[in-house]
Amino acid sequence: MPGSSVQLSWNPITDLQLLFQFHFMHNAFLAGTLIALAAGPVGYFMVLRGQAFAGHALAHVGFSGATGALLIGVSPLVGLLVVSIAAALGISVLTKESNESGAGGAVAIGTVYTFFLGLGLLFLQLYSGQAENVYSILFGAVLGISDQDVWVVVLTATVTLGGLALIGRPLLFASIDPDVAEAQGVPVRLLGLSFLVVLAFAVAQAVQVVGVLLIFALLVAPAATAQRLTSRPGVAIMISIVLSLLFTWLGLAIAYFAPYAVVGFYITTLAFGTYVGVRLFDLARRHLVSGANLARARLAA
């Protein structure tokens, strides 16, 4: 089992064979890859539009859906999707403009967030099943994904990426300059609502890997890091996808060989470390450029 009897041999080929010797690791890598492929581009638009709080709220709102699903005996992912989409619609209706990031938008998101979170606490109180089921919702359980779960992830990933592909180009325009986009006839409000629904699908997927409490690891950190590295949207989306994949793959591999199989912790640590490293590098670069400019100014004087 991972985290106990499996140890690194330091032979890459042998270690890869060990890593994929069990079927549950095949499912974990397949589901993790699909989730990362969807989280990368969705996270980029979420950060670009300043809707990190919305993503955070949808993740916690999904907790009520997942616990409600456990209560009635259906898949937690189904509950996550249903409640997250309902919350996305509620946020859009209660906000003047679906891409609004000011006080009105924050109040609408907070209102929906607190209502569904309270509902989740009620469902949790009524639930009498195993605590491990709730724990997996909070912190992820990618090592326990079944074949059926993989097919559900395939479906949700396809819907997420397909939906984002349909609205991607006008959504980018509306995200960068919503006023000009609206003046040009772009349906800004409808695009904002559509993106919130796509974000709900992405959140519901990512919960299976990192859980409700650690959702930002795949939705925020790769996208925020990518936007620090480049201002070109296409390149930034590709970097975000690559980083999401690397964090997921490395997190799974480390959890398999490490004493403690806490996948979410390793993924979030990798994501946080990479983001901080890029920020420090950018800070050092700016300091060097500022120093060089100051030196040139002094020589010119």
C-alpha positions in Angstrom: 0.0 0.0 0.0 1.2 3.6 -0.6 2.9 5.3 2.2 3.8 2.1 4.0 5.6 -0.7 2.3 6.5 0.8 -1.1 9.9 2.4 -1.1 11.9 4.2 -3.8 14.6 2.1 -5.5 16.2 5.2 -7.2 15.9 3.4 -10.5 13.5 5.5 -12.6 12.2 2.5 -14.6 11.7 0.4 -11.5 10.1 3.2 -9.6 7.6 3.8 -12.5 6.7 0.1 -12.5 6.2 0.2 -8.7 4.1 3.4 -9.1 1.7 1.8 -11.6 1.6 -1.8 -10.2 -1.8 -1.3 -8.7 -5.1 -0.5 -10.5 -6.1 2.2 -8.0 -3.0 4.2 -9.1 -4.1 4.0 -12.7 -7.4 5.5 -11.7 -5.8 8.1 -9.6 -3.4 9.3 -12.3 -6.1 9.2 -15.0 -8.6 11.2 -12.9 -6.0 13.5 -11.6 -4.8 14.3 -15.2 -8.3 15.0 -16.4 -9.0 17.2 -13.4 -5.7 19.1 -13.9 -6.4 19.6 -17.6 -9.7 21.3 -16.7 -8.5 23.2 -13.7 -5.6 24.9 -15.5 -7.6 26.9 -18.1 -10.6 27.5 -15.8 -8.3 28.7 -13.1 -6.7 31.2 -15.5 -10.0 32.8 -16.3 -11.0 32.8 -12.7 -7.9 34.7 -11.6 -8.1 37.0 -14.7 -11.7 37.9 -13.8 -10.9 38.4 -10.1 -13.4 35.7 -9.1 -11.2 33.8 -6.7 -13.7 34.4 -3.9 -16.4 32.9 -6.2 -14.4 29.8 -6.7 -13.7 29.6 -3.0 -17.4 30.0 -2.2 -18.5 27.4 -4.8 -16.0 24.9 -3.3 -17.5 25.3 0.2 -21.0 25.4 -1.2 -20.3 22.1 -2.8 -19.7 20.6 0.6 -23.4 20.9 1.4 -24.3 19.2 -1.9 -21.8 16.4 -1.2 -23.0 15.8 2.4 -26.6 15.9 1.2 -25.8 13.3 -1.5 -24.2 11.1 1.2 -27.4 11.5 3.3 -29.6 10.2 0.6 -27.2 7.6 -0.7 -26.0 8.9 -4.0 -22.6 9.9 -5.3 -21.1 13.0 -3.6 -20.0 14.3 -7.0 -23.6 14.4 -8.1 -24.5 16.5 -5.1 -21.4 18.7 -5.7 -22.5 19.4 -9.2 -26.1 20.1 -8.5 -25.6 22.4 -5.6 -22.6 24.2 -7.1 -24.5 25.0 -10.3 -27.5 26.1 -8.2 -25.2 28.4 -6.2 -23.6 29.7 -9.4 -27.0 30.7 -10.7 -27.9 32.3 -7.4 -24.7 34.3 -7.4 -25.4 35.5 -10.9 -29.0 36.5 -10.1 -28.1 38.3 -6.9 -25.3 40.3 -8.6 -25.9 43.2 -10.9 -23.4 42.0 -13.4 -22.1 38.5 -13.2 -18.5 39.7 -13.6 -18.8 42.3 -10.9 -15.9 42.2 -8.4 -16.9 45.1 -6.1 -18.9 45.2 -2.9 -22.1 44.2 -4.5 -20.6 41.0 -6.0 -18.9 40.1 -2.7 -22.2 40.5 -0.7 -24.1 38.3 -3.2 -21.4 35.6 -3.1 -21.2 35.8 0.7 -25.0 35.5 1.0 -25.2 32.4 -1.1 -22.1 31.0 0.5 -23.3 31.2 4.1 -26.8 29.8 3.3 -25.4 26.7 1.6 -22.7 26.2 4.2 -25.3 26.3 6.9 -27.3 23.7 4.9 -24.2 21.6 4.7 -23.8 21.7 8.5 -27.4 20.5 8.9 -26.8 17.6 6.5 -23.6 16.7 8.3 -25.5 16.6 11.6 -28.1 14.3 10.1 -25.6 12.0 8.4 -24.9 8.9 10.4 -22.5 7.1 8.0 -18.7 6.7 8.2 -16.6 9.8 9.0 -14.1 8.9 6.3 -16.7 9.9 3.6 -16.9 13.4 5.0 -13.1 13.5 5.5 -12.6 12.7 1.8 -14.9 15.6 0.8 -13.0 18.0 2.9 -9.4 16.9 2.0 -9.8 14.7 -1.2 -9.5 11.0 -1.8 -8.0 10.5 -5.2 -6.4 7.2 -4.2 -9.8 5.8 -3.6 -11.3 6.7 -6.9 -13.2 3.8 -8.6 -13.6 2.9 -12.2 -17.1 4.4 -12.1 -15.7 7.6 -10.6 -13.2 7.8 -13.4 -16.0 7.8 -16.0 -17.8 10.5 -14.1 -14.6 12.6 -14.2 -14.3 12.0 -17.9 -17.8 13.3 -18.4 -17.4 16.3 -16.2 -14.0 17.2 -17.7 -15.4 17.0 -21.2 -18.3 19.3 -20.3 -16.0 21.7 -18.5 -13.4 21.9 -21.3 -16.1 21.9 -24.0 -18.0 24.7 -22.3 -14.9 26.8 -21.8 -13.9 26.2 -25.5 -17.3 27.5 -26.6 -17.1 30.8 -24.6 -13.3 31.2 -24.3 -12.7 33.9 -26.9 -15.5 36.2 -26.1 -15.0 35.5 -22.4 -11.4 36.7 -22.7 -12.6 39.9 -24.3 -15.2 40.4 -21.7 -12.8 39.7 -18.9 -10.1 42.1 -20.0 -12.4 45.1 -20.9 -16.1 44.3 -20.1 -17.3 47.8 -21.0 -15.9 47.8 -24.5 -17.0 44.2 -25.0 -20.6 45.1 -24.0 -20.5 48.1 -26.3 -19.4 45.8 -29.1 -22.5 43.6 -28.5 -20.8 40.8 -26.5 -23.3 39.3 -24.1 -21.2 40.0 -21.0 -23.8 39.0 -18.4 -24.6 35.7 -20.1 -20.9 34.9 -20.5 -20.4 35.6 -16.8 -23.2 33.2 -15.9 -21.9 30.6 -18.3 -18.4 30.8 -16.8 -19.7 30.4 -13.2 -21.4 27.2 -14.3 -18.2 26.0 -15.9 -16.4 26.9 -12.7 -18.9 24.9 -10.8 -18.0 21.8 -12.9 -14.3 22.4 -12.4 -14.7 22.8 -8.6 -16.7 19.6 -8.4 -14.0 17.7 -10.2 -11.0 19.1 -8.3 -12.7 18.3 -4.9 -12.0 14.6 -5.5 -8.2 15.3 -5.6 -7.6 18.1 -3.1 -10.9 18.4 -1.3 -13.1 21.4 -0.5 -10.6 23.0 1.9 -7.6 22.8 -0.4 -9.3 23.6 -3.7 -7.2 26.6 -4.5 -4.1 24.4 -5.0 -5.3 23.5 -8.5 -7.6 26.4 -9.4 -5.6 29.4 -8.2 -1.9 28.7 -7.7 -1.0 27.4 -11.2 -3.0 30.2 -12.9 -1.6 32.9 -10.6 1.9 31.6 -11.2 1.4 31.6 -14.9 0.2 35.1 -15.0 3.3 36.1 -13.1 5.4 34.6 -15.8 3.7 36.0 -18.9 1.0 38.4 -20.0 0.1 36.5 -23.2 -3.2 34.6 -22.6 -2.5 31.6 -24.7 1.0 31.0 -23.2 -0.4 31.7 -19.7 -3.1 29.1 -20.1 -0.6 26.5 -21.3 1.7 27.2 -18.4 -1.3 26.9 -16.0 -2.2 23.5 -17.5 1.4 22.3 -17.3 1.8 23.4 -13.7 -1.5 21.8 -12.7 -0.4 18.5 -14.3 3.0 18.6 -12.6 1.6 19.4 -9.2 -0.9 16.6 -9.5 1.5 14.0 -10.9 4.2 14.8 -8.4 1.7 14.9 -5.5 0.4 11.5 -6.4 3.9 10.0 -6.8 5.2 11.5 -3.5 2.1 10.3 -1.7 2.7 6.8 -3.0 6.2 6.5 -1.8 6.1 8.8 1.3 5.3 7.5 4.8 2.0 9.4 4.8 -0.3 9.2 1.7 -1.7 12.8 2.1 -2.1 13.7 -1.6 -3.7 17.1 -1.0 -0.9 18.2 1.3 1.8 17.4 -1.3 -0.1 19.1 -4.1 -0.8 22.2 -2.1 2.8 22.4 -0.9 4.2 22.1 -4.4 1.7 24.7 -5.7 2.5 27.1 -2.8 6.2 26.7 -3.1 6.2 27.3 -6.8 4.1 30.4 -6.5 6.3 31.8 -3.7 9.4 31.0 -5.7 8.1 32.9 -8.7 7.1 35.9 -6.6 10.5 36.0 -5.0 12.3 35.7 -8.4 10.1 38.5 -9.8 10.9 40.7 -6.7 14.6 40.0 -7.1 14.5 40.8 -10.8 12.7 44.1 -10.2 15.2 45.0 -7.5 18.1 44.4 -9.9 16.5 46.3 -12.7 15.7 49.2 -10.4 19.3 49.2 -9.1 20.7 49.1 -12.6 18.5 52.0 -13.7 19.5 54.0 -10.6 23.2 53.4 -11.4 22.7 54.6 -15.0 21.0 57.7 -13.8 23.8 58.5 -11.5 26.4 58.0 -14.2 24.4 60.2 -16.6 24.3 62.9 -13.9 
